[in-house]
Amino acid sequence: MKIRISLLLAAAVAVMLCQPAEAAKKRAGKVDLSGCIEAVQVWNLTVKQDIASFMGVSRERMPGLFCQRLAEGIRSGRITYSDMNALQLDQPTEFWKVIKGK
């Protein structure tokens, strides 16, 4: 479970760090999530399958949709740095609701 959380945190940090640079693109209507998607695609097959199952999507669609939901959660303020800390400490957070699409 710690490895999964570390992987999620790495993807979240990557998306968060890209947000300022992507702000101009967002105003133009397009956000580049390719770095996040590439990071998710190299995850362990079991982790990808578990997250895809949790999200209710195919393993092929999971990386793009995961990164899209993560980026939107950060952009909207539903996912914060506090949520990332809460994940590490196994505390309740909005993170999983956002990833699930709720």
C-alpha positions in Angstrom: 0.0 0.0 0.0 2.9 2.4 0.8 4.2 1.9 -2.8 0.8 2.8 -4.2 0.6 5.9 -2.1 4.1 6.9 -3.2 3.2 6.4 -6.8 0.0 8.5 -6.4 1.9 11.2 -4.6 4.5 11.3 -7.3 1.9 11.8 -10.0 0.1 14.4 -7.9 3.3 16.3 -7.3 4.1 16.2 -11.0 0.6 17.6 -11.9 0.8 20.2 -9.2 4.2 21.4 -10.4 3.0 21.6 -13.9 -0.1 23.8 -13.0 1.6 27.2 -13.1 3.2 26.5 -16.5 -0.1 25.1 -17.8 -2.2 28.1 -16.6 -1.7 29.9 -19.9 -2.6 26.8 -21.9 -5.7 26.2 -19.7 -7.0 29.7 -20.6 -6.5 28.6 -24.2 -8.5 25.5 -23.4 -5.8 22.8 -23.5 -3.8 21.3 -20.6 -0.9 18.9 -21.4 -1.1 15.9 -19.1 1.5 13.9 -21.1 4.0 13.9 -18.2 1.5 12.6 -15.7 0.2 10.0 -18.2 3.7 8.7 -18.9 4.4 8.4 -15.2 1.2 6.5 -14.6 1.8 4.2 -17.5 5.0 2.8 -16.0 3.3 1.9 -12.7 3.2 -1.8 -11.7 0.5 -3.7 -13.6 -1.3 -4.7 -10.3 -1.4 -1.1 -9.2 -2.8 0.0 -12.5 -5.4 -2.7 -12.5 -6.4 -1.9 -8.9 -6.8 1.8 -9.6 -8.7 1.1 -12.9 -11.1 -1.2 -11.1 -11.6 1.4 -8.3 -12.3 4.1 -10.9 -14.6 1.8 -12.9 -12.7 2.1 -16.2 -10.5 -0.1 -18.4 -6.8 -0.3 -17.6 -6.1 1.3 -21.0 -8.3 4.4 -20.2 -7.1 4.7 -16.6 -3.8 6.7 -17.0 -5.5 9.5 -19.0 -8.6 9.7 -16.9 -6.7 9.4 -13.7 -4.5 12.4 -14.7 -7.4 14.3 -15.9 -9.3 13.9 -12.7 -6.2 14.6 -10.6 -5.5 17.8 -12.6 -9.1 19.0 -12.3 -9.2 18.2 -8.6 -6.1 20.3 -8.1 -7.4 23.1 -10.3 -10.7 23.2 -8.6 -9.1 23.1 -5.1 -10.7 19.8 -4.1 -7.2 18.2 -3.9 -4.6 20.1 -1.9 -1.2 19.6 -0.4 -2.9 18.7 2.8 -4.7 15.9 1.0 -1.3 14.5 -0.1 -0.1 14.6 3.5 -3.3 12.9 4.6 -2.7 10.1 2.1 0.7 9.4 3.5 -0.8 9.2 7.0 -3.7 7.0 5.9 -6.2 9.7 7.0 -9.5 10.6 5.3 -9.2 12.8 2.3 -11.2 14.0 -0.8 -8.5 12.5 -3.0 -10.3 9.2 -3.5 -13.6 10.7 -4.3 -12.1 12.9 -6.9 -10.2 10.0 -8.5 -13.4 8.0 -8.5 -15.2 10.8 -10.3 -17.6 11.8 -7.6 
